[in-house]
Amino acid sequence: MNANDPLTEAIGAWQRKHHIAEGDPMIAALELVRIYLQYSRKIDEATDAAPPSFEDFRSTIELLDRRSKAFVQQATDLVAELRRFGQSVKRVNGERLIIHCMGAAMGALVGILIDRLL
C-alpha cells in the first residue's frame, strides 16, 4: 500500500490511538475495505459508468437491510443461548458443591459411627 495514502495514515493513527495490534482481525477487515476502495476507484477511472438507478440502489439497500436483520437475530439468539449456558453452569456448580459437602458430612458421620461400634 502507498505510504502517502490518507486512508493508510488514518488507519495507522487509529491503530496507535486504540493500541490495536497488527494481526488483529479488525485490521484484516480494514485491509478488505482498502482493497475494495482501490478496486472501485480503478473501475470508476476505467469506465464512465453512470451511477446506479434509484431502483437498483433501493433494492441493494433492502437486501443489505434483510441480511443485517438476519445477522442481528442470529447474534441475539447466540448471546441469549450463551447466557443460558452460563446460568446452567453456575447452577450445576452450586449443586456440585452441595453434593460434595453432603458426601463429606456422610463420610464423617459413617466414620464416627464405625469408630463407636468398633
Backbone bond lengths (Angstrom), bond angles and torsions (degrees), N, CA, C in turn:
res aa  C-N    CA-C-N  psi(-1)  N-CA   C-N-CA  omega(-1)  CA-C   N-CA-C  phi
1 M - - - 1.438 - - 1.529 109.13 -
2 N 1.286 115.58 154.30 1.448 121.54 -178.43 1.521 109.55 -74.83
3 A 1.342 116.33 129.34 1.464 120.37 -178.26 1.523 111.12 -69.94
4 N 1.345 117.59 -23.74 1.462 120.89 -179.18 1.520 112.54 -89.61
5 D 1.315 117.63 3.88 1.456 122.29 -179.55 1.523 109.28 -69.63
6 P 1.338 118.56 125.87 1.472 120.31 -179.62 1.532 112.79 -59.87
7 L 1.339 117.01 -33.59 1.457 119.98 178.59 1.526 110.48 -65.59
8 T 1.342 117.29 -41.62 1.458 121.31 178.23 1.520 110.84 -62.41
9 E 1.317 116.48 -42.97 1.466 120.57 179.17 1.531 111.14 -65.09
10 A 1.325 116.61 -41.07 1.473 120.30 179.98 1.527 110.65 -65.68
11 I 1.338 117.15 -41.12 1.464 120.20 178.96 1.530 110.09 -65.99
12 G 1.322 117.49 -40.78 1.470 121.03 177.66 1.526 111.52 -61.28
13 A 1.325 116.76 -43.25 1.469 120.41 178.14 1.522 110.76 -64.23
14 W 1.326 116.02 -40.65 1.473 120.74 178.32 1.519 110.73 -62.90
15 Q 1.349 116.76 -41.48 1.468 121.72 178.64 1.526 110.55 -61.63
16 R 1.323 116.24 -46.31 1.476 119.73 -179.05 1.534 110.85 -66.20
17 K 1.318 116.64 -39.87 1.466 120.64 -178.29 1.526 111.81 -61.72
18 H 1.343 116.59 -43.03 1.457 121.09 -175.32 1.528 113.37 -100.96
19 H 1.338 116.80 8.65 1.474 122.81 177.98 1.532 111.32 53.48
20 I 1.320 115.96 52.83 1.461 121.61 -178.59 1.523 108.11 -98.21
21 A 1.333 115.83 127.03 1.466 121.47 -178.26 1.527 110.28 -68.98
22 E 1.334 115.66 160.23 1.463 121.14 -177.04 1.526 112.23 -66.04
23 G 1.338 119.30 -34.24 1.455 121.68 -177.08 1.522 114.11 -87.93
24 D 1.308 118.69 9.11 1.461 122.82 -177.32 1.538 110.46 -63.57
25 P 1.353 117.84 141.62 1.473 120.22 179.90 1.531 113.00 -59.55
26 M 1.317 117.03 -29.12 1.464 119.18 179.18 1.522 110.50 -65.24
27 I 1.332 117.05 -34.42 1.463 120.52 177.71 1.534 109.44 -64.88
28 A 1.334 116.36 -38.25 1.465 119.58 177.15 1.532 110.37 -62.59
29 A 1.316 116.91 -40.51 1.464 120.28 177.83 1.530 110.50 -63.97
30 L 1.331 116.81 -39.94 1.461 119.87 177.86 1.524 111.73 -67.11
31 E 1.327 116.46 -33.96 1.463 119.94 175.34 1.534 110.29 -62.18
32 L 1.341 116.43 -41.61 1.465 119.37 177.42 1.527 111.22 -62.69
33 V 1.314 116.52 -40.39 1.470 120.06 177.78 1.521 109.50 -63.12
34 R 1.327 116.28 -43.50 1.457 120.48 179.72 1.531 110.87 -61.41
35 I 1.331 117.47 -43.67 1.468 121.57 177.97 1.526 109.88 -62.64
36 Y 1.323 116.87 -42.97 1.462 120.41 178.64 1.522 111.12 -60.47
37 L 1.339 115.83 -45.07 1.463 119.13 -179.08 1.524 111.22 -63.28
38 Q 1.325 116.82 -41.80 1.461 119.10 179.38 1.528 111.09 -66.22
39 Y 1.320 116.50 -41.75 1.457 120.34 -179.36 1.532 110.50 -66.11
40 S 1.325 116.48 -41.65 1.457 119.09 -179.07 1.526 110.80 -68.37
41 R 1.331 117.73 -31.69 1.470 120.29 175.95 1.515 110.48 -64.83
42 K 1.345 116.76 -40.88 1.460 120.67 -179.99 1.523 110.18 -64.68
43 I 1.322 116.84 -39.65 1.463 119.94 178.77 1.522 109.65 -65.35
44 D 1.334 117.22 -43.16 1.462 120.66 -179.63 1.526 111.40 -64.18
45 E 1.342 116.64 -37.38 1.460 120.13 179.99 1.527 110.81 -72.59
46 A 1.334 116.93 -35.59 1.462 120.67 -176.09 1.527 112.16 -73.63
47 T 1.290 116.43 -36.31 1.466 119.43 -177.59 1.514 109.60 -125.68
48 D 1.283 113.51 149.47 1.464 118.67 175.03 1.518 108.82 -99.20
49 A 1.324 114.78 55.79 1.455 120.14 -177.53 1.516 109.77 -70.61
50 A 1.295 113.90 144.00 1.455 119.82 177.52 1.522 109.22 -74.22
51 P 1.305 116.68 150.59 1.462 118.41 177.08 1.531 110.07 -61.67
52 P 1.309 117.22 157.79 1.465 118.78 -178.47 1.524 110.98 -63.36
53 S 1.314 114.07 152.88 1.465 118.52 178.64 1.526 109.10 -69.94
54 F 1.315 114.50 166.03 1.460 119.70 -179.96 1.518 110.58 -60.37
55 E 1.327 117.14 -39.75 1.468 120.61 -179.26 1.528 111.16 -65.49
56 D 1.345 117.22 -41.58 1.466 120.05 176.80 1.526 110.95 -62.83
57 F 1.326 114.72 -44.60 1.457 119.91 179.37 1.526 110.44 -61.92
58 R 1.316 115.77 -45.42 1.467 120.57 -179.18 1.530 111.25 -62.89
59 S 1.343 117.32 -44.50 1.470 119.76 -179.90 1.531 110.85 -64.56
60 T 1.327 117.00 -36.67 1.467 120.08 177.64 1.523 110.59 -65.01
61 I 1.311 116.75 -44.60 1.467 120.57 179.51 1.526 110.39 -64.77
62 E 1.322 118.38 -40.35 1.467 120.47 177.76 1.518 111.71 -64.51
63 L 1.328 116.89 -39.50 1.461 120.83 176.82 1.533 110.54 -62.69
64 L 1.324 116.81 -45.87 1.468 120.04 177.64 1.527 111.41 -62.30
65 D 1.325 116.36 -37.63 1.462 120.46 178.63 1.530 110.92 -63.78
66 R 1.341 117.19 -45.38 1.475 120.48 179.07 1.528 110.79 -62.59
67 R 1.316 115.90 -44.14 1.472 119.13 -179.54 1.509 112.14 -65.83
68 S 1.333 116.54 -39.44 1.463 118.26 179.82 1.523 110.95 -68.79
69 K 1.331 117.94 -35.50 1.466 120.21 177.38 1.522 110.65 -65.18
70 A 1.338 116.59 -40.24 1.466 119.58 177.36 1.528 110.01 -64.20
71 F 1.318 117.00 -41.12 1.462 120.65 178.98 1.522 111.12 -64.47
72 V 1.322 116.93 -44.16 1.462 120.78 179.06 1.523 110.30 -61.99
73 Q 1.324 117.34 -41.29 1.468 120.82 179.16 1.525 110.36 -63.53
74 Q 1.334 117.19 -44.36 1.464 120.19 178.63 1.522 111.20 -63.72
75 A 1.314 116.87 -40.87 1.462 120.25 178.73 1.528 110.73 -65.24
76 T 1.326 117.31 -39.82 1.463 121.24 178.05 1.526 110.67 -63.80
77 D 1.327 116.60 -43.89 1.463 120.33 177.91 1.525 110.99 -61.80
78 L 1.317 116.73 -41.92 1.462 120.66 179.99 1.519 111.45 -64.24
79 V 1.320 116.97 -44.25 1.471 120.43 179.12 1.522 110.40 -63.40
80 A 1.327 117.32 -42.14 1.471 120.39 179.05 1.527 110.44 -62.92
81 E 1.325 116.92 -42.73 1.470 120.34 179.69 1.521 111.23 -65.57
82 L 1.319 117.28 -39.56 1.474 120.25 177.44 1.522 111.32 -64.77
83 R 1.313 116.82 -37.23 1.472 119.52 177.48 1.526 110.61 -66.28
84 R 1.346 116.40 -43.02 1.470 119.23 177.68 1.521 110.74 -62.67
85 F 1.318 116.87 -40.27 1.457 121.00 179.41 1.531 110.16 -62.69
86 G 1.325 116.92 -43.03 1.462 120.84 178.68 1.520 111.82 -62.33
87 Q 1.333 116.71 -40.76 1.467 120.27 178.13 1.519 110.65 -66.61
88 S 1.330 117.51 -37.91 1.467 120.87 178.70 1.521 110.67 -64.81
89 V 1.320 116.42 -41.53 1.469 120.01 179.01 1.523 110.26 -63.34
90 K 1.322 117.30 -42.63 1.470 120.07 178.24 1.529 110.92 -62.04
91 R 1.322 116.41 -41.89 1.462 120.36 -179.60 1.524 110.39 -64.65
92 V 1.335 116.86 -45.14 1.468 120.81 -179.81 1.523 110.26 -64.33
93 N 1.320 117.56 -39.86 1.460 119.70 178.51 1.520 111.28 -64.73
94 G 1.333 117.07 -37.34 1.466 120.19 176.41 1.521 111.30 -65.11
95 E 1.337 116.52 -40.97 1.464 120.03 178.13 1.527 110.67 -66.25
96 R 1.309 118.26 -37.40 1.467 121.08 177.51 1.517 111.24 -61.57
97 L 1.320 116.37 -42.22 1.463 120.07 179.34 1.528 110.09 -61.36
98 I 1.311 116.93 -44.95 1.467 120.18 179.86 1.532 110.21 -62.95
99 I 1.322 117.37 -43.43 1.474 120.57 -179.69 1.523 110.67 -64.40
100 H 1.325 117.96 -41.63 1.468 120.49 178.48 1.532 111.21 -64.25
101 C 1.328 116.72 -41.07 1.468 119.86 178.35 1.523 110.79 -64.82
102 M 1.350 116.20 -41.41 1.460 119.04 178.58 1.527 110.56 -65.59
103 G 1.337 117.64 -39.39 1.462 121.09 177.76 1.518 111.58 -63.25
104 A 1.331 116.62 -41.67 1.463 120.21 178.80 1.532 110.15 -65.75
105 A 1.335 117.07 -41.29 1.466 120.17 179.25 1.525 110.69 -65.58
106 M 1.339 117.46 -41.72 1.472 120.37 178.35 1.522 110.66 -64.60
107 G 1.328 116.61 -40.02 1.465 120.39 178.17 1.517 111.19 -63.00
108 A 1.337 116.18 -42.40 1.463 119.51 178.37 1.522 110.48 -65.33
109 L 1.327 117.73 -41.74 1.455 121.68 179.23 1.529 110.88 -63.47
110 V 1.332 117.29 -44.31 1.465 120.92 178.19 1.526 109.63 -63.37
111 G 1.340 116.84 -40.53 1.484 119.87 177.82 1.509 111.88 -61.57
112 I 1.331 117.02 -42.05 1.467 120.13 179.18 1.521 110.08 -66.41
113 L 1.324 119.03 -42.52 1.469 121.59 179.10 1.531 110.79 -63.78
114 I 1.319 118.05 -42.74 1.478 120.87 178.12 1.521 110.41 -62.57
115 D 1.321 116.25 -40.36 1.468 120.29 -179.58 1.524 110.25 -64.34
116 R 1.320 119.88 -40.70 1.456 122.07 -179.51 1.526 112.19 -72.13
117 L 1.357 116.52 -33.99 1.450 119.18 -179.59 1.512 112.19 -74.62
118 L 1.287 117.47 -31.59 1.464 119.68 -177.86 1.486 107.07 -94.77
